[in-house]
Amino acid sequence: MNTEKSKIPAQVLIRPSREADLQAIQAIYGYAVAHGTGTFETEAPSIEEMGKRRAEVLSRQLPWVVAEAEGQVLGYAYANYFRPRLAYRFCVEDSIYLHPNQQGKGLGRLLLAELIARCEQAGARQMLAVIGDSENKGSIGLHQSLGFQASGTLHSAGWKFGRWLDVVMMQRPLGQGDQSQPE
């Protein structure tokens, strides 16, 4: 069945984010905070806070990209260090968020594939997916489709919307992975 929901919008452009995208980025993330379990934040951050988060990612020479069609930001993805300590600098965690009416169309796959390529170019060697809610089958399936393997589950790690939520950990090597020393 070919429904409107299953179609990627025509002329989708995956491009580096711009400061002008912050309002759309904050709105997409704010919806995810208020209605979803993919993030364990319980209050949506301000546009200013999202700007600080974006600036931190970019200062590390890591990607923050958006999917755009007809001048509208449909979703975004970025990678940041998994943990702040220097030894983790070759291990990144991905984050992907889509406008609610763009989910299930293949945009997440386009964003994640571009993020993987850009992180490899940046010298990252491992990418982690820290997926909120073990019932988040869309995100789990997306990551599996691009070569991520399950690496563990943190049971009942978060409490949101009146229930305990698991965290699913998935991992994918980038570039040469652990087969050589990083440069």
Sequence and secondary structure as in RCSB ss.txt:
>XXXX:A:sequence
MNTEKSKIPAQVLIRPSREADLQAIQAIYGYAVAHGTGTFETEAPSIEEMGKRRAEVLSRQLPWVVAEAEGQVLG
YAYANYFRPRLAYRFCVEDSIYLHPNQQGKGLGRLLLAELIARCEQAGARQMLAVIGDSENKGSIGLHQSLGFQA
SGTLHSAGWKFGRWLDVVMMQRPLGQGDQSQPE
>XXXX:A:secstr
   GGGS  TT EEEE  GGGHHHHHHHHHHHHHH SSS  SS   HHHHHHHHHHHHHTT  EEEEEETTEEEE
EEEEEESSSSGGGTTEEEEEEEE GGGTTSSHHHHHHHHHHHHHHHTT  EEEEEEE TT HHHHHHHHHTT EE
EEEEEEEEEETTEEEEEEEEEEE TTTTSS   
